[in-house]
Amino acid sequence: MQLKFIESDVGFQQAKVVFLPVPYDLTSSFISGAREGPYAILRASIENEDYDMETGKTPSSLGFHVLDPVPVDVSSPENMIKEVEKNVSYILENNKFPVILGGEHTVTLGALNAFPEKDFSILQIDAHADMRDSYMGSRFSHVCVMRRASESFDNIVQAGVRSISQEEADYLKTRENIFTFGSSFNIEEVISSLKNEKVYLTIDLDGIDPSQAPAVGTPQPGGIFYSQLLELLKELSKSKKIIGMDVVELAPIPGNRITEMLAASLIYKSLAYFL
């Protein structure tokens, strides 16, 4: 069966937006199942209307294409990151806008590495800082992804964070251009912390309140609400150029499709704002 986002697929050459499913959750540390996240989002997207009431836009008119899922390499997280990098590089080389569907948060590092120029900021929506240097013997666990990113990128802005270790707190104090906000953030303050014109957006769905997004790998109480996040993304689009995005850490709950519907709608709304 061909994978599609919404109901149409125009083919790779005609598409402006290319979706890359990455069904990978090797380092999941609490609730596994994020490997099923990409398929759940794609299935849920079919239930979205192909029109956005708020903006009056039909984002799929840009042309959507879903690539085959990235083959999973369980030999090591590092090898899987390289596999994601190779696939995202292919998207970028063809001047397409990449949307990566995780999978655990580790896949974000492969997407970031694919950009030949590192002249952009990262906006991270997340319940966790993901700034540990290593976890369970791996420096490439999903809880280390932004620590590894911080070694190549100077400016990272985190919003929705409400769970952090002492190690991470101490590290963040040493980095003046990494900004961490909780769930009750000021939108203008978040956006002004992004120092570059170009921004890559990574959304760990556990950043959203679990009453609205319960199906995640590491849920935390007290998160961002959907409407609040949309307002942030809408304002972001007015002053920044978004160069790519990912949505990660959806671990489907049988019989409960709320989270995948939210994820599919969030992606569609983001594209309406950004493109």
C-alpha positions in Angstrom: 0.0 0.0 0.0 1.3 3.4 -0.9 1.9 5.7 2.1 0.2 9.1 1.8 -0.3 12.3 3.8 -3.9 13.5 3.4 -5.3 11.7 0.4 -3.1 12.8 -2.5 0.5 12.1 -3.5 1.9 14.0 -6.5 5.1 12.1 -6.8 8.6 13.1 -5.6 9.6 15.4 -8.5 6.4 17.5 -8.4 6.2 17.8 -4.6 7.4 20.7 -2.5 6.8 18.9 0.8 8.3 15.5 1.3 7.5 13.3 4.3 10.0 10.8 5.6 8.8 8.0 7.9 11.4 6.8 10.4 9.9 3.8 12.3 12.7 3.5 14.9 12.6 3.3 18.7 15.7 1.3 19.7 16.7 3.5 22.7 13.2 4.1 24.1 13.5 4.0 27.9 9.9 4.0 29.2 7.1 3.2 26.8 8.1 1.6 23.5 6.1 1.7 20.3 7.3 4.9 18.7 8.3 2.7 15.7 4.6 2.7 14.9 4.2 6.4 15.1 4.8 7.3 11.5 2.2 4.9 10.2 -0.3 6.1 12.8 0.2 9.8 11.8 -0.2 8.9 8.1 -3.4 6.9 8.7 -4.8 9.7 10.8 -4.0 12.3 8.2 -6.6 10.8 5.8 -9.3 12.0 8.3 -8.1 15.7 7.9 -10.0 17.9 5.6 -7.8 19.1 2.8 -8.4 22.8 3.7 -7.4 24.9 6.6 -10.3 27.1 7.9 -8.1 29.5 9.8 -5.7 30.5 6.9 -8.0 29.7 4.0 -5.2 27.7 2.5 -4.9 24.2 1.1 -1.3 23.2 2.0 -1.4 20.0 -0.1 -1.7 22.2 -3.2 2.1 22.7 -2.7 2.4 19.0 -3.6 2.9 16.3 -0.9 5.0 13.1 -1.3 5.7 10.4 1.2 8.9 8.5 0.8 9.3 4.8 1.7 10.2 4.4 5.4 13.9 4.5 6.3 15.2 1.0 6.8 15.8 0.4 10.5 19.4 -0.4 11.5 19.4 -1.9 15.0 23.2 -2.3 15.0 23.7 1.1 16.8 21.9 4.4 17.1 24.9 6.0 15.3 24.3 4.0 12.2 20.5 4.8 12.3 21.4 8.5 12.6 23.6 8.2 9.5 20.7 6.5 7.6 18.3 9.3 8.4 21.0 11.9 7.4 21.4 10.2 4.0 17.6 10.2 3.3 17.1 13.8 4.5 20.1 14.9 2.4 18.4 13.5 -0.6 15.3 15.6 0.1 17.3 18.8 0.6 19.4 18.2 -2.5 16.2 18.2 -4.5 15.0 21.5 -2.9 12.1 20.0 -1.0 10.8 20.9 2.5 11.4 17.9 4.8 8.9 16.6 7.3 10.3 13.7 9.3 7.9 11.4 11.1 9.3 9.6 14.1 10.1 7.4 15.7 12.0 8.3 18.8 13.7 11.7 19.1 17.1 10.3 18.1 16.1 10.6 14.5 16.2 14.4 14.8 20.0 14.3 14.9 20.2 12.7 11.5 17.9 15.4 10.1 20.0 18.2 11.6 23.2 16.6 10.3 21.8 16.6 6.8 21.8 20.4 6.4 25.1 21.4 4.7 25.0 24.8 6.4 24.5 25.0 10.1 23.4 28.7 10.0 20.0 28.1 11.7 18.4 28.0 15.1 16.6 25.0 16.6 13.2 25.3 18.2 12.5 22.2 20.4 9.0 21.5 21.7 9.5 18.9 24.5 8.8 17.9 28.1 12.4 17.1 28.5 15.7 18.9 27.8 17.3 15.9 26.3 20.7 17.3 27.3 22.2 14.3 29.1 25.7 13.5 27.9 25.0 9.8 28.0 22.2 7.5 29.1 22.3 3.7 29.7 25.7 3.6 28.2 24.9 5.5 25.0 25.7 9.0 24.0 23.1 8.7 21.2 20.0 7.8 23.3 16.8 9.7 22.7 17.5 11.6 26.0 20.9 12.8 24.6 19.7 14.1 21.2 19.9 17.8 22.0 23.2 17.5 23.9 24.7 16.1 20.7 22.9 18.8 18.6 24.4 21.5 21.0 27.8 20.4 19.9 27.1 21.7 16.4 24.5 24.3 17.0 25.0 27.4 19.2 21.3 28.5 19.4 18.7 26.1 20.7 15.4 27.2 22.2 13.3 24.7 24.2 9.7 25.2 25.2 7.5 23.0 27.3 10.3 21.6 29.4 9.2 20.3 32.8 11.5 17.4 33.5 15.2 17.9 33.8 18.2 16.3 35.6 20.8 18.1 37.7 23.4 17.2 35.1 21.3 18.9 32.4 20.6 21.9 34.5 24.3 22.4 35.2 25.2 22.0 31.5 22.6 24.5 30.4 24.0 27.1 32.8 27.3 27.0 30.7 25.5 27.8 27.4 24.4 31.3 27.0 22.5 30.8 23.7 20.5 27.8 24.8 17.2 29.0 26.3 14.8 26.7 28.2 11.1 27.6 28.8 8.4 25.7 30.7 4.8 25.3 29.5 3.7 28.8 30.6 6.0 30.7 28.2 5.7 34.1 26.6 5.5 33.7 22.9 7.5 36.9 22.1 10.2 35.8 24.5 10.5 32.4 22.9 10.7 33.8 19.4 13.2 36.6 20.3 15.5 33.9 21.7 15.9 32.4 18.2 18.9 34.3 17.0 18.9 33.2 13.4 16.5 34.0 10.5 16.2 30.3 9.7 14.8 27.8 12.1 14.4 24.0 12.3 11.4 22.8 14.3 11.5 19.6 16.3 8.3 18.6 18.1 8.4 15.8 20.7 4.8 15.2 21.3 5.3 14.7 25.0 5.8 18.5 25.1 2.0 18.7 24.7 -0.2 18.2 27.8 -1.0 14.4 28.2 -4.7 15.2 28.4 -4.4 16.1 24.7 -1.6 13.8 23.6 -1.5 10.8 25.9 0.2 8.3 23.4 3.8 9.2 23.9 6.9 7.4 25.0 7.6 9.4 28.2 4.5 11.4 29.3 4.8 14.2 31.8 1.9 16.1 33.4 1.4 19.8 32.9 2.3 20.4 29.2 1.6 22.9 26.4 -1.9 22.9 25.0 -2.6 22.5 21.3 -4.1 26.0 20.8 -1.1 27.5 22.7 1.4 25.7 20.4 -0.5 26.8 17.3 -0.3 30.4 18.4 3.5 30.1 18.9 3.9 28.5 15.4 1.7 31.1 13.8 3.8 34.0 15.3 7.0 32.1 14.4 6.0 32.0 10.8 5.7 35.8 10.7 9.4 36.5 11.5 11.4 33.3 10.7 12.0 31.0 7.8 11.3 27.4 8.7 13.6 25.1 6.8 12.3 21.7 8.0 10.5 20.0 10.8 10.0 16.7 12.6 7.3 15.2 14.8 8.5 12.4 17.1 7.8 10.1 20.1 4.2 9.1 19.2 3.7 5.6 20.7 0.1 4.7 19.6 -2.4 3.4 22.2 -4.7 0.7 20.8 -8.2 2.1 20.6 -7.2 5.7 21.3 -6.4 7.7 18.2 -6.4 11.2 19.8 -2.6 11.7 19.7 -2.1 10.7 16.1 -5.1 12.9 15.0 -3.5 15.8 16.9 -0.1 15.1 15.3 -1.5 15.0 11.8 -3.5 18.2 12.4 -0.4 19.9 13.9 1.7 19.1 10.9 -1.0 20.3 8.5 -1.5 23.6 10.4 2.3 24.1 10.6 2.6 23.8 6.8 -0.3 26.2 6.4 1.6 28.8 8.5 5.1 28.1 7.2 4.6 27.6 3.5 
